[in-house]
Amino acid sequence: MAKKIMVVDDDPDIVEYLVSIFKERGYATCSAPGGEAAMEVMEREKPDLLTLDLEMPDEWGPRFYRKFSQKPEFKDLPVVVISGLAGIHLAIRKAIATVNKPFEPAQVLKIVEGAIGAP
């Protein structure tokens, strides 16, 4: 079974773009438009890695990270922060990487493959 990547971002274009990049590479995907919906999707889909935007209307990315990382099944889930905000490397200290928008797909795929391996 292919490894699963979850994309959490309130911008539907970013979600669609990341999902298409991951699917083309052979990963399974799931997504959510923000923190409220993301927790339900995470519990149902059990992703192997999460890409997380910081600034979303219903939930601040670091607050969402604190919520899900307190759950035993998600405390070691690798997180890649993808955001347009300055200083994103400071927002979630346990993130495996931070990527500024706009980003190069190859950069994101290299980070993902380094964290969870090929699909």
N, CA, C and O atoms as a GROMACS GRO file, in nm:
protein
  476
    1MET      N    1   0.084  -0.119   0.000
    1MET     CA    2   0.000   0.000   0.000
    1MET      C    3   0.089   0.125   0.000
    1MET      O    4   0.186   0.132   0.074
    2ALA      N    5   0.054   0.222  -0.084
    2ALA     CA    6   0.134   0.344  -0.096
    2ALA      C    7   0.129   0.426   0.033
    2ALA      O    8   0.029   0.426   0.104
    3LYS      N    9   0.237   0.493   0.060
    3LYS     CA   10   0.241   0.582   0.177
    3LYS      C   11   0.149   0.700   0.150
    3LYS      O   12   0.134   0.745   0.036
    4LYS      N   13   0.086   0.749   0.258
    4LYS     CA   14  -0.016   0.852   0.244
    4LYS      C   15   0.032   0.986   0.298
    4LYS      O   16   0.086   0.995   0.409
    5ILE      N   17   0.011   1.091   0.219
    5ILE     CA   18   0.045   1.227   0.258
    5ILE      C   19  -0.084   1.307   0.269
    5ILE      O   20  -0.169   1.303   0.180
    6MET      N   21  -0.096   1.379   0.379
    6MET     CA   22  -0.213   1.466   0.400
    6MET      C   23  -0.171   1.611   0.382
    6MET      O   24  -0.071   1.655   0.438
    7VAL      N   25  -0.250   1.683   0.304
    7VAL     CA   26  -0.226   1.825   0.277
    7VAL      C   27  -0.331   1.906   0.352
    7VAL      O   28  -0.451   1.887   0.332
    8VAL      N   29  -0.285   1.996   0.439
    8VAL     CA   30  -0.376   2.085   0.512
    8VAL      C   31  -0.344   2.228   0.474
    8VAL      O   32  -0.238   2.281   0.509
    9ASP      N   33  -0.435   2.290   0.400
    9ASP     CA   34  -0.417   2.428   0.353
    9ASP      C   35  -0.554   2.483   0.318
    9ASP      O   36  -0.639   2.412   0.264
   10ASP      N   37  -0.576   2.611   0.348
   10ASP     CA   38  -0.706   2.672   0.319
   10ASP      C   39  -0.717   2.720   0.174
   10ASP      O   40  -0.825   2.757   0.130
   11ASP      N   41  -0.606   2.719   0.100
   11ASP     CA   42  -0.608   2.761  -0.040
   11ASP      C   43  -0.632   2.637  -0.128
   11ASP      O   44  -0.543   2.552  -0.139
   12PRO      N   45  -0.750   2.626  -0.190
   12PRO     CA   46  -0.781   2.507  -0.268
   12PRO      C   47  -0.684   2.484  -0.384
   12PRO      O   48  -0.661   2.370  -0.424
   13ASP      N   49  -0.627   2.592  -0.439
   13ASP     CA   50  -0.530   2.576  -0.549
   13ASP      C   51  -0.402   2.509  -0.499
   13ASP      O   52  -0.345   2.425  -0.568
   14ILE      N   53  -0.357   2.547  -0.380
   14ILE     CA   54  -0.237   2.485  -0.321
   14ILE      C   55  -0.265   2.338  -0.291
   14ILE      O   56  -0.182   2.252  -0.319
   15VAL      N   57  -0.382   2.311  -0.233
   15VAL     CA   58  -0.418   2.172  -0.202
   15VAL      C   59  -0.416   2.089  -0.330
   15VAL      O   60  -0.356   1.982  -0.335
   16GLU      N   61  -0.483   2.138  -0.434
   16GLU     CA   62  -0.490   2.065  -0.561
   16GLU      C   63  -0.351   2.044  -0.620
   16GLU      O   64  -0.320   1.936  -0.670
   17TYR      N   65  -0.267   2.146  -0.614
   17TYR     CA   66  -0.132   2.138  -0.670
   17TYR      C   67  -0.048   2.034  -0.594
   17TYR      O   68   0.015   1.949  -0.656
   18LEU      N   69  -0.046   2.042  -0.461
   18LEU     CA   70   0.032   1.946  -0.383
   18LEU      C   71  -0.020   1.804  -0.400
   18LEU      O   72   0.059   1.710  -0.416
   19VAL      N   73  -0.151   1.787  -0.396
   19VAL     CA   74  -0.209   1.654  -0.413
   19VAL      C   75  -0.168   1.597  -0.549
   19VAL      O   76  -0.133   1.479  -0.558
   20SER      N   77  -0.172   1.678  -0.653
   20SER     CA   78  -0.135   1.628  -0.787
   20SER      C   79   0.013   1.592  -0.792
   20SER      O   80   0.049   1.491  -0.854
   21ILE      N   81   0.100   1.670  -0.729
   21ILE     CA   82   0.243   1.639  -0.726
   21ILE      C   83   0.266   1.504  -0.657
   21ILE      O   84   0.340   1.420  -0.708
   22PHE      N   85   0.201   1.485  -0.542
   22PHE     CA   86   0.221   1.362  -0.466
   22PHE      C   87   0.163   1.240  -0.539
   22PHE      O   88   0.224   1.134  -0.541
   23LYS      N   89   0.044   1.257  -0.598
   23LYS     CA   90  -0.018   1.146  -0.671
   23LYS      C   91   0.065   1.105  -0.791
   23LYS      O   92   0.083   0.986  -0.818
   24GLU      N   93   0.118   1.205  -0.865
   24GLU     CA   94   0.201   1.174  -0.982
   24GLU      C   95   0.324   1.094  -0.942
   24GLU      O   96   0.372   1.012  -1.020
   25ARG      N   97   0.373   1.118  -0.822
   25ARG     CA   98   0.492   1.047  -0.773
   25ARG      C   99   0.456   0.908  -0.721
   25ARG      O  100   0.544   0.824  -0.701
   26GLY      N  101   0.325   0.884  -0.698
   26GLY     CA  102   0.282   0.751  -0.655
   26GLY      C  103   0.234   0.742  -0.511
   26GLY      O  104   0.203   0.633  -0.463
   27TYR      N  105   0.228   0.855  -0.441
   27TYR     CA  106   0.179   0.854  -0.303
   27TYR      C  107   0.027   0.856  -0.301
   27TYR      O  108  -0.037   0.909  -0.393
   28ALA      N  109  -0.031   0.799  -0.197
   28ALA     CA  110  -0.174   0.817  -0.170
   28ALA      C  111  -0.187   0.953  -0.102
   28ALA      O  112  -0.092   1.000  -0.039
   29THR      N  113  -0.302   1.016  -0.115
   29THR     CA  114  -0.320   1.148  -0.056
   29THR      C  115  -0.456   1.162   0.010
   29THR      O  116  -0.551   1.089  -0.019
   30CYS      N  117  -0.462   1.259   0.098
   30CYS     CA  118  -0.588   1.307   0.153
   30CYS      C  119  -0.566   1.453   0.187
   30CYS      O  120  -0.451   1.498   0.190
   31SER      N  121  -0.672   1.527   0.212
   31SER     CA  122  -0.654   1.670   0.237
   31SER      C  123  -0.766   1.724   0.323
   31SER      O  124  -0.870   1.661   0.342
   32ALA      N  125  -0.742   1.844   0.375
   32ALA     CA  126  -0.842   1.916   0.453
   32ALA      C  127  -0.817   2.065   0.436
   32ALA      O  128  -0.702   2.107   0.422
   33PRO      N  129  -0.924   2.146   0.436
   33PRO     CA  130  -0.908   2.290   0.415
   33PRO      C  131  -0.870   2.368   0.540
   33PRO      O  132  -0.850   2.490   0.532
   34GLY      N  133  -0.858   2.302   0.653
   34GLY     CA  134  -0.822   2.373   0.776
   34GLY      C  135  -0.820   2.279   0.893
   34GLY      O  136  -0.847   2.159   0.879
   35GLY      N  137  -0.787   2.333   1.008
   35GLY     CA  138  -0.768   2.253   1.128
   35GLY      C  139  -0.890   2.177   1.176
   35GLY      O  140  -0.878   2.063   1.220
   36GLU      N  141  -1.006   2.238   1.167
   36GLU     CA  142  -1.127   2.171   1.217
   36GLU      C  143  -1.154   2.041   1.143
   36GLU      O  144  -1.176   1.937   1.205
   37ALA      N  145  -1.154   2.047   1.012
   37ALA     CA  146  -1.179   1.927   0.931
   37ALA      C  147  -1.060   1.831   0.934
   37ALA      O  148  -1.078   1.710   0.922
   38ALA      N  149  -0.940   1.885   0.951
   38ALA     CA  150  -0.819   1.803   0.941
   38ALA      C  151  -0.812   1.694   1.047
   38ALA      O  152  -0.767   1.583   1.019
   39MET      N  153  -0.855   1.723   1.168
   39MET     CA  154  -0.847   1.623   1.274
   39MET      C  155  -0.931   1.500   1.240
   39MET      O  156  -0.886   1.387   1.260
   40GLU      N  157  -1.050   1.522   1.188
   40GLU     CA  158  -1.137   1.411   1.147
   40GLU      C  159  -1.072   1.330   1.035
   40GLU      O  160  -1.073   1.207   1.038
   41VAL      N  161  -1.017   1.401   0.936
   41VAL     CA  162  -0.954   1.332   0.824
   41VAL      C  163  -0.832   1.254   0.872
   41VAL      O  164  -0.811   1.140   0.829
   42MET      N  165  -0.752   1.312   0.959
   42MET     CA  166  -0.634   1.242   1.011
   42MET      C  167  -0.672   1.113   1.082
   42MET      O  168  -0.609   1.009   1.061
   43GLU      N  169  -0.773   1.120   1.166
   43GLU     CA  170  -0.814   1.002   1.241
   43GLU      C  171  -0.867   0.892   1.150
   43GLU      O  172  -0.849   0.774   1.177
   44ARG      N  173  -0.932   0.932   1.042
   44ARG     CA  174  -0.988   0.835   0.948
   44ARG      C  175  -0.880   0.780   0.853
   44ARG      O  176  -0.878   0.660   0.826
   45GLU      N  177  -0.793   0.866   0.804
   45GLU     CA  178  -0.698   0.829   0.698
   45GLU      C  179  -0.561   0.782   0.748
   45GLU      O  180  -0.491   0.712   0.676
   46LYS      N  181  -0.522   0.819   0.868
   46LYS     CA  182  -0.392   0.779   0.926
   46LYS      C  183  -0.274   0.806   0.830
   46LYS      O  184  -0.208   0.713   0.785
   47PRO      N  185  -0.249   0.935   0.800
   47PRO     CA  186  -0.141   0.966   0.705
   47PRO      C  187  -0.003   0.934   0.761
   47PRO      O  188   0.017   0.924   0.882
   48ASP      N  189   0.093   0.917   0.668
   48ASP     CA  190   0.233   0.892   0.705
   48ASP      C  191   0.312   1.022   0.719
   48ASP      O  192   0.417   1.024   0.783
   49LEU      N  193   0.259   1.130   0.660
   49LEU     CA  194   0.324   1.261   0.665
   49LEU      C  195   0.217   1.367   0.644
   49LEU      O  196   0.116   1.342   0.579
   50LEU      N  197   0.240   1.486   0.700
   50LEU     CA  198   0.145   1.596   0.690
   50LEU      C  199   0.215   1.719   0.638
   50LEU      O  200   0.322   1.756   0.688
   51THR      N  201   0.156   1.785   0.536
   51THR     CA  202   0.204   1.919   0.500
   51THR      C  203   0.103   2.016   0.561
   51THR      O  204  -0.018   1.995   0.552
   52LEU      N  205   0.154   2.121   0.623
   52LEU     CA  206   0.068   2.209   0.702
   52LEU      C  207   0.095   2.354   0.673
   52LEU      O  208   0.208   2.401   0.683
   53ASP      N  209  -0.010   2.426   0.636
   53ASP     CA  210  -0.004   2.571   0.623
   53ASP      C  211  -0.014   2.630   0.763
   53ASP      O  212  -0.072   2.567   0.852
   54LEU      N  213   0.040   2.748   0.784
   54LEU     CA  214   0.034   2.810   0.916
   54LEU      C  215  -0.088   2.899   0.935
   54LEU      O  216  -0.148   2.902   1.042
   55GLU      N  217  -0.123   2.972   0.830
   55GLU     CA  218  -0.227   3.072   0.844
   55GLU      C  219  -0.354   3.025   0.773
   55GLU      O  220  -0.364   3.027   0.650
   56MET      N  221  -0.451   2.982   0.855
   56MET     CA  222  -0.579   2.935   0.802
   56MET      C  223  -0.689   3.004   0.881
   56MET      O  224  -0.669   3.037   0.997
   57PRO      N  225  -0.805   3.028   0.819
   57PRO     CA  226  -0.909   3.105   0.886
   57PRO      C  227  -0.966   3.041   1.012
   57PRO      O  228  -0.999   3.112   1.107
   58ASP      N  229  -0.978   2.908   1.016
   58ASP     CA  230  -1.042   2.846   1.131
   58ASP      C  231  -0.944   2.797   1.237
   58ASP      O  232  -0.985   2.761   1.347
   59GLU      N  233  -0.816   2.795   1.204
   59GLU     CA  234  -0.718   2.741   1.300
   59GLU      C  235  -0.578   2.786   1.263
   59GLU      O  236  -0.541   2.779   1.146
   60TRP      N  237  -0.501   2.831   1.359
   60TRP     CA  238  -0.362   2.867   1.341
   60TRP      C  239  -0.282   2.738   1.336
   60TRP      O  240  -0.297   2.654   1.425
   61GLY      N  241  -0.197   2.719   1.237
   61GLY     CA  242  -0.123   2.595   1.217
   61GLY      C  243  -0.053   2.542   1.342
   61GLY      O  244  -0.068   2.424   1.374
   62PRO      N  245   0.024   2.626   1.414
   62PRO     CA  246   0.090   2.576   1.535
   62PRO      C  247  -0.007   2.526   1.642
   62PRO      O  248   0.025   2.431   1.714
   63ARG      N  249  -0.122   2.586   1.654
   63ARG     CA  250  -0.221   2.541   1.752
   63ARG      C  251  -0.277   2.404   1.710
   63ARG      O  252  -0.293   2.315   1.793
   64PHE      N  253  -0.304   2.389   1.580
   64PHE     CA  254  -0.350   2.260   1.530
   64PHE      C  255  -0.243   2.153   1.553
   64PHE      O  256  -0.274   2.042   1.595
   65TYR      N  257  -0.118   2.188   1.527
   65TYR     CA  258  -0.008   2.093   1.550
   65TYR      C  259  -0.006   2.047   1.697
   65TYR      O  260   0.007   1.928   1.724
   66ARG      N  261  -0.019   2.141   1.790
   66ARG     CA  262  -0.019   2.104   1.932
   66ARG      C  263  -0.133   2.009   1.964
   66ARG      O  264  -0.115   1.914   2.040
   67LYS      N  265  -0.250   2.034   1.906
   67LYS     CA  266  -0.366   1.948   1.932
   67LYS      C  267  -0.342   1.806   1.885
   67LYS      O  268  -0.360   1.711   1.961
   68PHE      N  269  -0.302   1.791   1.759
   68PHE     CA  270  -0.291   1.653   1.708
   68PHE      C  271  -0.167   1.582   1.762
   68PHE      O  272  -0.169   1.460   1.777
   69SER      N  273  -0.061   1.655   1.792
   69SER     CA  274   0.061   1.589   1.840
   69SER      C  275   0.049   1.540   1.984
   69SER      O  276   0.136   1.466   2.031
   70GLN      N  277  -0.056   1.580   2.053
   70GLN     CA  278  -0.080   1.529   2.188
   70GLN      C  279  -0.145   1.391   2.184
   70GLN      O  280  -0.149   1.320   2.285
   71LYS      N  281  -0.197   1.353   2.067
   71LYS     CA  282  -0.256   1.220   2.053
   71LYS      C  283  -0.144   1.120   2.028
   71LYS      O  284  -0.060   1.142   1.940
   72PRO      N  285  -0.142   1.010   2.103
   72PRO     CA  286  -0.032   0.913   2.090
   72PRO      C  287  -0.007   0.865   1.947
   72PRO      O  288   0.108   0.846   1.906
   73GLU      N  289  -0.115   0.845   1.870
   73GLU     CA  290  -0.098   0.792   1.734
   73GLU      C  291  -0.038   0.894   1.636
   73GLU      O  292   0.007   0.856   1.528
   74PHE      N  293  -0.036   1.022   1.674
   74PHE     CA  294   0.017   1.125   1.584
   74PHE      C  295   0.138   1.198   1.640
   74PHE      O  296   0.191   1.288   1.574
   75LYS      N  297   0.184   1.163   1.759
   75LYS     CA  298   0.291   1.243   1.822
   75LYS      C  299   0.422   1.239   1.742
   75LYS      O  300   0.502   1.332   1.753
   76ASP      N  301   0.446   1.134   1.664
   76ASP     CA  302   0.568   1.125   1.584
   76ASP      C  303   0.544   1.145   1.435
   76ASP      O  304   0.632   1.115   1.354
   77LEU      N  305   0.426   1.196   1.398
   77LEU     CA  306   0.394   1.218   1.256
   77LEU      C  307   0.485   1.327   1.199
   77LEU      O  308   0.487   1.438   1.252
   78PRO      N  309   0.559   1.299   1.091
   78PRO     CA  310   0.643   1.402   1.030
   78PRO      C  311   0.556   1.513   0.970
   78PRO      O  312   0.456   1.486   0.903
   79VAL      N  313   0.598   1.638   0.995
   79VAL     CA  314   0.524   1.755   0.946
   79VAL      C  315   0.617   1.842   0.864
   79VAL      O  316   0.728   1.874   0.906
   80VAL      N  317   0.570   1.882   0.746
   80VAL     CA  318   0.640   1.978   0.662
   80VAL      C  319   0.553   2.104   0.659
   80VAL      O  320   0.439   2.101   0.612
   81VAL      N  321   0.607   2.214   0.711
   81VAL     CA  322   0.534   2.341   0.710
   81VAL      C  323   0.554   2.404   0.572
   81VAL      O  324   0.667   2.422   0.527
   82ILE      N  325   0.442   2.439   0.507
   82ILE     CA  326   0.447   2.509   0.378
   82ILE      C  327   0.363   2.635   0.393
   82ILE      O  328   0.241   2.628   0.406
   83SER      N  329   0.430   2.751   0.392
   83SER     CA  330   0.359   2.875   0.422
   83SER      C  331   0.424   2.994   0.352
   83SER      O  332   0.542   2.989   0.315
   84GLY      N  333   0.347   3.098   0.335
   84GLY     CA  334   0.398   3.222   0.278
   84GLY      C  335   0.442   3.321   0.384
   84GLY      O  336   0.488   3.430   0.351
   85LEU      N  337   0.428   3.286   0.511
   85LEU     CA  338   0.465   3.377   0.619
   85LEU      C  339   0.616   3.381   0.639
   85LEU      O  340   0.686   3.283   0.613
   86ALA      N  341   0.666   3.495   0.685
   86ALA     CA  342   0.807   3.507   0.721
   86ALA      C  343   0.830   3.437   0.855
   86ALA      O  344   0.740   3.428   0.938
   87GLY      N  345   0.951   3.388   0.875
   87GLY     CA  346   0.986   3.326   1.002
   87GLY      C  347   0.920   3.193   1.028
   87GLY      O  348   0.903   3.154   1.143
   88ILE      N  349   0.881   3.122   0.921
   88ILE     CA  350   0.805   2.998   0.941
   88ILE      C  351   0.887   2.889   1.007
   88ILE      O  352   0.832   2.797   1.068
   89HIS      N  353   1.019   2.898   0.997
   89HIS     CA  354   1.103   2.795   1.058
   89HIS      C  355   1.093   2.795   1.211
   89HIS      O  356   1.136   2.700   1.276
   90LEU      N  357   1.038   2.900   1.267
   90LEU     CA  358   1.023   2.911   1.412
   90LEU      C  359   0.887   2.866   1.462
   90LEU      O  360   0.869   2.844   1.582
   91ALA      N  361   0.791   2.852   1.373
   91ALA     CA  362   0.652   2.827   1.414
   91ALA      C  363   0.631   2.690   1.476
   91ALA      O  364   0.564   2.679   1.579
   92ILE      N  365   0.686   2.587   1.417
   92ILE     CA  366   0.670   2.450   1.468
   92ILE      C  367   0.810   2.390   1.473
   92ILE      O  368   0.862   2.342   1.372
   93ARG      N  369   0.869   2.393   1.588
   93ARG     CA  370   1.009   2.353   1.603
   93ARG      C  371   1.035   2.206   1.568
   93ARG      O  372   1.146   2.172   1.528
   94LYS      N  373   0.935   2.119   1.583
   94LYS     CA  374   0.954   1.977   1.553
   94LYS      C  375   0.925   1.943   1.407
   94LYS      O  376   0.932   1.827   1.368
   95ALA      N  377   0.892   2.044   1.327
   95ALA     CA  378   0.869   2.019   1.184
   95ALA      C  379   0.998   1.966   1.122
   95ALA      O  380   1.107   2.011   1.155
   96ILE      N  381   0.984   1.870   1.032
   96ILE     CA  382   1.104   1.813   0.968
   96ILE      C  383   1.162   1.909   0.865
   96ILE      O  384   1.280   1.900   0.830
   97ALA      N  385   1.078   2.002   0.816
   97ALA     CA  386   1.124   2.101   0.718
   97ALA      C  387   1.022   2.214   0.710
   97ALA      O  388   0.905   2.199   0.745
   98THR      N  389   1.071   2.328   0.662
   98THR     CA  390   0.982   2.440   0.633
   98THR      C  391   1.009   2.483   0.489
   98THR      O  392   1.124   2.491   0.446
   99VAL      N  393   0.902   2.510   0.418
   99VAL     CA  394   0.911   2.548   0.277
   99VAL      C  395   0.829   2.675   0.258
   99VAL      O  396   0.713   2.683   0.299
  100ASN      N  397   0.891   2.774   0.194
  100ASN     CA  398   0.820   2.899   0.168
  100ASN      C  399   0.742   2.890   0.037
  100ASN      O  400   0.789   2.832  -0.061
  101LYS      N  401   0.623   2.949   0.038
  101LYS     CA  402   0.545   2.963  -0.085
  101LYS      C  403   0.598   3.088  -0.156
  101LYS      O  404   0.629   3.186  -0.089
  102PRO      N  405   0.611   3.088  -0.287
  102PRO     CA  406   0.594   2.975  -0.378
  102PRO      C  407   0.711   2.877  -0.362
  102PRO      O  408   0.820   2.915  -0.319
  103PHE      N  409   0.686   2.752  -0.399
  103PHE     CA  410   0.786   2.647  -0.379
  103PHE      C  411   0.809   2.569  -0.507
  103PHE      O  412   0.727   2.572  -0.599
  104GLU      N  413   0.920   2.500  -0.511
  104GLU     CA  414   0.953   2.412  -0.622
  104GLU      C  415   0.904   2.271  -0.587
  104GLU      O  416   0.938   2.221  -0.480
  105PRO      N  417   0.826   2.207  -0.672
  105PRO     CA  418   0.778   2.071  -0.644
  105PRO      C  419   0.890   1.973  -0.612
  105PRO      O  420   0.875   1.889  -0.524
  106ALA      N  421   1.003   1.984  -0.682
  106ALA     CA  422   1.114   1.892  -0.660
  106ALA      C  423   1.167   1.904  -0.517
  106ALA      O  424   1.206   1.805  -0.456
  107GLN      N  425   1.169   2.026  -0.464
  107GLN     CA  426   1.215   2.048  -0.327
  107GLN      C  427   1.124   1.977  -0.227
  107GLN      O  428   1.172   1.910  -0.136
  108VAL      N  429   0.993   1.991  -0.246
  108VAL     CA  430   0.897   1.928  -0.155
  108VAL      C  431   0.907   1.775  -0.166
  108VAL      O  432   0.905   1.706  -0.064
  109LEU      N  433   0.917   1.723  -0.287
  109LEU     CA  434   0.928   1.577  -0.304
  109LEU      C  435   1.055   1.522  -0.241
  109LEU      O  436   1.054   1.413  -0.183
  110LYS      N  437   1.164   1.596  -0.251
  110LYS     CA  438   1.290   1.553  -0.190
  110LYS      C  439   1.276   1.544  -0.037
  110LYS      O  440   1.323   1.449   0.024
  111ILE      N  441   1.211   1.642   0.022
  111ILE     CA  442   1.188   1.642   0.167
  111ILE      C  443   1.102   1.524   0.207
  111ILE      O  444   1.134   1.452   0.302
  112VAL      N  445   0.991   1.503   0.134
  112VAL     CA  446   0.899   1.395   0.164
  112VAL      C  447   0.970   1.260   0.153
  112VAL      O  448   0.960   1.176   0.243
  113GLU      N  449   1.040   1.238   0.044
  113GLU     CA  450   1.108   1.110   0.024
  113GLU      C  451   1.217   1.088   0.128
  113GLU      O  452   1.242   0.974   0.168
  114GLY      N  453   1.282   1.196   0.171
  114GLY     CA  454   1.382   1.184   0.276
  114GLY      C  455   1.320   1.145   0.410
  114GLY      O  456   1.385   1.079   0.492
  115ALA      N  457   1.196   1.185   0.431
  115ALA     CA  458   1.129   1.159   0.559
  115ALA      C  459   1.061   1.023   0.564
  115ALA      O  460   1.073   0.952   0.663
  116ILE      N  461   0.990   0.987   0.456
  116ILE     CA  462   0.910   0.863   0.462
  116ILE      C  463   0.946   0.763   0.354
  116ILE      O  464   0.888   0.654   0.347
  117GLY      N  465   1.042   0.800   0.268
  117GLY     CA  466   1.082   0.709   0.162
  117GLY      C  467   0.995   0.721   0.038
  117GLY      O  468   0.901   0.800   0.034
  118ALA      N  469   1.027   0.643  -0.062
  118ALA     CA  470   0.951   0.643  -0.186
  118ALA      C  471   0.813   0.581  -0.162
  118ALA      O  472   0.792   0.508  -0.064
  119PRO      N  473   0.720   0.611  -0.250
  119PRO     CA  474   0.583   0.560  -0.232
  119PRO      C  475   0.580   0.410  -0.223
  119PRO      O  476   0.473   0.352  -0.208
   0.00000   0.00000   0.00000
